[in-house]
Structure formats: C-alpha cells, structure tokens
C-alpha cells in the first residue's frame, strides 16, 4: 500500500464529509432559514419566558398569538416549502446526476471530476449563506445534490484501483466515514456555530464557514493523477496484411520457388 494512496483516500473521505454537511445542514437550520428568508408554516412561540411558552403553543391563529403578551407569530421551519427544499429538490437531482456522474467517471479523469463536483457543492453551500429568496435556496440545493452525486461512483471506482483486494474493504469503510462524520458535524455547525453568531451573521456565517474547506479540498484533488492515466499501454504486434489477404498463397509460392 502506497502512502500517496492513503492521502488520496483521506481527501476523498473529507470530500464526502463536507458533502454530507452540505446535505444535512438545511434540516438543522431550517427554522433560522425560514425566519430569515420567510417561507413555510408559521407558529406561535414564546419570546420572553419559559412559563408563557405552554400558553403560546396553544394558539393556532396569528391574531390570538399576537394578542398574548410574550408570544410572537413566527416561521416554524416546516411546511411544504421546507419539505420540497429538503426532499425532492435534493433527491431527484441526486438520483439523475448519480447515473450521469457514473457515466462520466468511466470516461474522464476521476480526480478532476470529483474536484469539480466538490467545488460545485461547496460553492453552492457558501452561496446559500448569501441567499435572500426561497428560489435561490432551491436552486443552490440542487447544485449541492448534483455535486455530491459524483462522490460515490467516482470515489468508489478510484478506491477499487488504488487498493488491492485485501485492502479494498477497509478503504471503502474509511471512505464511508464521511457520511457519519458529515452528519455529526452538520449538527455542530448548524446548532453551536450558528449560536455563536459569527460577526453577527448567524446561520449565514455557518454556511460560508462550512463550505470553505471544500474549496481547498477541490484544489488539492486537482493534483491527484488518475490511475488509468498511469497504466502502461499495451503494444500490439503489427499484422502481416499481405499474408492475411492471400490466405497463405504467398508462403506456398515461396516454398515452390525454393524447390
């Protein structure tokens, strides 16, 4: 096992991790997104004391909620707009792009394909932090799905060629860490980093910070060579065309002349 292959595996795993952070961050920060941009269902919340929270939760109409001291009518981060953003906007694009990316992985440089894909979903995640409209979130969410779709087909194909049969299982296991670490970090970023309110930008700063590592990873992947490009070309022996076309007539004629 070459240490360079271990380094590439590390980059692939980090790529997967950033991709999964981008995938799940919407679910963790849905309420912040909805209240900042304005979409989805609304609900009555307590804005002062915990004692009033039970009272506020009982109001189902905006007028009743606003008439109660300590209650406010705000976006809940739920509703069909959120469901569309979290579900179909990602799943449909991811499903279609997965097949397309698999097709490309068989024909172009896989490290470069992954680098472009990581750049796409990282940039989409960063730009979500600057979104001011719901449709912008929707389009960028699709960009995240399209970019992340390349990780499994192209990454798995690379691992299969970089590692021997005895090492391939553990390499794929390490690669899969990206899913679980990414899922865990999405909560750390979405909850605690958002609460830190970096530079006063709240959830927007979270999205920008979460996407920046992906830009660096994409740049590093551009330096990786595809094993297919390093394979030795098979030299094909030239075919004797005259012998093939004459069906051995020239050889038999030579033998007759010698006799």
N, C-alpha and C positions, 0 to 999 in steps of 0.2 A: 504493500500500500504506500503510495507516494503522499508526502505531506502536502504537496500542491493540491491533490485531490481532496484532502481534508479541508483545506482552505476554501475550495470551491463549494464543498458541502456546507461549510459554515455560512457562506454568502447566500446559498440557496435557502437555508433554514431561516436566516434573518429576513430574507425577502418574503418568505411565507408568513413570518411573524408580523411584519409591517402590513402585509396584505390583509391578514385577519384582524388586526387592529382597525384598519380602514373599514372592514366588513361589519364589525360589531359595534363600532363607536356610535353609530346612529341610534342604536337601541338604547345605549346607556345615557345618551344626552338628548333623548327625544323631547323631553319637557323643555329643556333650555332652547333647543332649536325652534320648537313650536311657539314659545313665548316671544322669542326674538324676531322671528320672521312672520309669524302669525298664520298658522294653519291647524286644521284638525278640530277635535271636540274641545268644549270648554267645560269647566267645573268650578264649584265654589271651594275656595281654600281659605284657611285662616292665615292672616298676615301679621298677627301680633302674638297672641298667647296660645299655649297648648290647650288650655281649658276650653277655648272657643272653637277649637278645631272640630270637635264632635258635632257642635251645633251647625257649623258651616257646611259640613259634609252632608247634612240633611237637606240642604236647599238644592233644588233642581232647576230653578228658574233664575235668570240673571237679576231681575228686579228684587226678588226676595233676598238674594245673596248680598246685593249691594246695600240693601236697607239695614242689614245687620252689622253692627259695629264690630270691627276686627275681621270682617270677611271680605274677600275680593273674588271677582269672577275672572278666571284666567284660563289660558290654554292648558290642557292636560297632557299633551304629547301623545294622544291616542286619536282614533278616528280613521276613516278610510284613507285620508291623505297620508297619514303615517304608515298605514298598512301597505299602501302602494309603494311608498318610498323604501320601506324595509324589506318587502317581499318581492312582488313581480318586477319592479324596476331593476332589482339585482338578479333574481333567479332566471328570468327569461333571457337577459343579455348574457349571463354567465353560461347558461346551457348552450346557447347558439355559438358563443365565442369559444367555448371549450373545444368543440369539433373543429372550428376554423384554426385555432391555435395548434391543435394536434396536427392538422394538415401542414401548417407552416413549419412545425418542428421537424418534420420529415424532410424538409426541402431547403431550409435556410439555416444559418448559424444559430444554434440554440442559445448560447450565452448572450448573443446580441438580441435575440428575440425576447429573452427574459429581461434583459436590461431595459429594452424599450417598454415592455409591459410594466415593470416595476416603476419606471419613470412616469408612465401614464396614470397608474392608480395613486402614486404618491402625489403627483401634481393635482390630480382630481381632489384628493383629500385636503390638500392645502387650500385649493380654491374654494372648497366648501366653507372654509373659515371666513371667506370674503363675500359669501352669498347674501343677497338681500331679498331674493324672490324664491318662492317654492319651486318653480320650474327649473331654476338654476340648481337647486339641490337634487332634483330628479335627474337632470342630465349628467351631473357630476357623479351621482350614484351609479349610473350606467357606465361611466368611464372607469370607476373602481372595479365593477364587475368584469368589464372587458379586459382590463389589465390583469386582474388576478386569475383569469381563466387560463393563462399560459403557464402558470407555475407548475401545476401537476403534470400535464403531458410533456412539456419541455424539460422540466426538472427531473422527473422520473426517468425519462429517456437518457439524460446525461448521467445520472447515477448508475444506470444499468451498464453503461460503457466504461465508466471511470473505476468501478469497483468489481472485484471478482465475485464469483457465485457465493463464496464463503463469507464475503463481507457485505454483500448487497442488501441482505435483510436488515442488518443493524444500521446501514447507511440510510435506508428508507425510513427506519424507525426514528432516527435523529432528524431527518427531514420533516417528519410528521410532528415533531415538537413545535414547529412553527405555528400549527393550528392552536395548540393548547396554550402556549406562551402568549400568542397573539390575543386569544380570548381573555386571558387573565389580565394582560396589560391594557386591554380596552377598558376594563373597569377602573384600573389605577389611573389611567389618563382621564377617562370620562368623568369620574367622581372627584378624585382628590386634586388632580391638576386643574380641573375646572373651578373647584372651590378656592384654589389659591388665587384665582382671578389675576393671572399674569398680565401686568401692565394695564389692568383694567379691562381686558378684552374677554374675560370669561371663557366660554366654550370655544370662541373663535381662536383664541391663542392655543387651545388644546389641539385643535385640528391642524394648525400650522406646525406646531412642535412635533406632533405625531407623524406628519408626512415628511419632514426634513430628512430623517435617516434614510428613507427610501431613495432620495435623490443621490446620496453618497453611495449607497449600495449599487444603484444602477450604473454609476460611473465606474465603480470597481469591476463590475461584471463585463464591461467593455474590454477589459484587459485579459479576459479569460479566453483561451483557444478552445475551439470545438474539437473533440477527439476525432471526428470524421475528417477534419482537415489535415490531421497529422498521420493518417493511415498511409502506408506505402501503396503506391499504385501498382496494380498487377500488370506485368509486361506480357503482352500476348504475342506469341510467335507468329511471324508472317506466313501467310498461306501461299503455297505454290499454285498460282492461278492456272498456269498452263497445264499442270498435271491434273487439276480438278476438272478443267473443261474437256480435256482429251480422254478422260476415263482410263488413263494408263497407256494410251496409244503411243505417246512419245517414248515412254520407257521401253515398251516392247519393240519399237522401231530401232532404238539404240542397241538393244540386245541382238537384233537380227543383223545390224551392220557390223557388230563386233565379230559375229560368227562368219 
